Amino acid sequence: MNGTKKEQEEAIHYYDKISTIYDFISNWYYKKPRKYAIEKLKLKKDQVVLNLPCGTGVNFKYFQHYLKNSGLILGIDLSDGMLKQAEQKIDKNDWTNIDLQLENAIMVDQKWVNEYSNGKRIEKFDAVFCDLGLSGLPDWKNIIDNMISILKPGGSIVILDWYVEKPGLLGKFIKWIGKGEVKRPLWQYLQSKIFDFELKWFGVFNGVFVASGVKAPK
Ligand SMILES: C[S@@+](CC[C@H](N)C(=O)[O-])C[C@H]1O[C@@H](n2cnc3c(N)ncnc32)[C@H](O)[C@@H]1O
């Protein structure tokens, strides 16, 4: 996606449409990297985590393994259809520590967090998880910068996404099925911005990466 308004609208419309079957594909292909990625967040009880974009909430059960319904999971996505699926998971499991917000990822900066947290006393996040979002989002560098800016010093940031040096047919397939580009230097950009950087590869084609690290401690 190059990031025109039309392309963004088309992508959201697409995700609205496939929201009811999304988990089937996602659970099958991304289970391993997801579990590993969430481990790298190093979540502890009562912590505050941001999942951007949260989609249908496939990560929630993994977050809860560490949070045990404490703290806060803030899930943000721009597709109403995807968020409805996430809401169903919350209701079904009686989770009380999850808040969902319909918002454009590019809007989520410190100013947004301050307005959102009015009364909730959240200033910064302990951890931020961005999975399968940046490859399809316009302004991805700004989004990474914003995510780091709203992290606490020493907080963890993890990106799970695609990177293929020579995309070929695989690149076309991922663009078709996920509306994302597989050759954006996402992990390279993250590496230049954080400490304790780690990178691990997954998937049949070794094209799925989990990049993790921490914001500089004060
Ligand atoms: C491939 S899905 C990933 C969802 C989830 N993170 C996961 O791993 O299952 C991409 C998600 O990005 C969302 N999205 C696309 N553009 C967005 C934007 N500008 N702001 C927020 N979410 C967006 C879509 O609605 C969709 O839920």
The ligand as an SDF file (V2000), in Angstrom:
LIG
                    3D

 27 29  0  0  0  0  0  0  0  0999 V2000
   -3.2340   -8.1340    9.0380 C   0  0  0  0  0  0  0  0  0  0  0  0
   -4.3390   -7.3750   10.1800 S   0  0  0  0  0  0  0  0  0  0  0  0
   -3.4500   -7.5940   11.7070 C   0  0  0  0  0  0  0  0  0  0  0  0
   -4.3500   -7.5950   12.9090 C   0  0  0  0  0  0  0  0  0  0  0  0
   -3.6810   -8.0790   14.2050 C   0  0  0  0  0  0  0  0  0  0  0  0
   -2.6180   -7.2020   14.5900 N   0  0  0  0  0  0  0  0  0  0  0  0
   -3.1590   -9.4820   14.0200 C   0  0  0  0  0  0  0  0  0  0  0  0
   -1.9550   -9.6980   14.0000 O   0  0  0  0  0  0  0  0  0  0  0  0
   -3.9810  -10.3810   13.8790 O   0  0  0  0  0  0  0  0  0  0  0  0
   -4.1160   -5.6560    9.8160 C   0  0  0  0  0  0  0  0  0  0  0  0
   -4.9980   -4.7820   10.6780 C   0  0  0  0  0  0  0  0  0  0  0  0
   -4.6450   -3.4010   10.4810 O   0  0  0  0  0  0  0  0  0  0  0  0
   -5.8260   -2.6400   10.5910 C   0  0  0  0  0  0  0  0  0  0  0  0
   -5.5600   -1.3160    9.9990 N   0  0  0  0  0  0  0  0  0  0  0  0
   -5.3290   -1.0050    8.7060 C   0  0  0  0  0  0  0  0  0  0  0  0
   -5.0770    0.3060    8.5720 N   0  0  0  0  0  0  0  0  0  0  0  0
   -5.1450    0.8370    9.8170 C   0  0  0  0  0  0  0  0  0  0  0  0
   -4.9530    2.1420   10.3460 C   0  0  0  0  0  0  0  0  0  0  0  0
   -4.6430    3.1710    9.5630 N   0  0  0  0  0  0  0  0  0  0  0  0
   -5.0900    2.3260   11.6630 N   0  0  0  0  0  0  0  0  0  0  0  0
   -5.3900    1.2990   12.4870 C   0  0  0  0  0  0  0  0  0  0  0  0
   -5.5850    0.0310   12.0560 N   0  0  0  0  0  0  0  0  0  0  0  0
   -5.4530   -0.1960   10.7310 C   0  0  0  0  0  0  0  0  0  0  0  0
   -6.8480   -3.4720    9.8640 C   0  0  0  0  0  0  0  0  0  0  0  0
   -8.1590   -3.1040   10.1810 O   0  0  0  0  0  0  0  0  0  0  0  0
   -6.4840   -4.8710   10.3400 C   0  0  0  0  0  0  0  0  0  0  0  0
   -7.1970   -5.2070   11.5040 O   0  0  0  0  0  0  0  0  0  0  0  0
  1  2  1  0
  2  3  1  0
  2 10  1  0
  3  4  1  0
  4  5  1  0
  5  6  1  0
  5  7  1  0
  7  8  2  0
  7  9  1  0
 10 11  1  0
 11 12  1  0
 11 26  1  0
 12 13  1  0
 13 14  1  0
 13 24  1  0
 14 15  1  0
 14 23  1  0
 15 16  2  0
 16 17  1  0
 17 18  1  0
 17 23  2  0
 18 19  1  0
 18 20  2  0
 20 21  1  0
 21 22  2  0
 22 23  1  0
 24 25  1  0
 24 26  1  0
 26 27  1  0
M  CHG  2   2   1   9  -1
M  END
$$$$
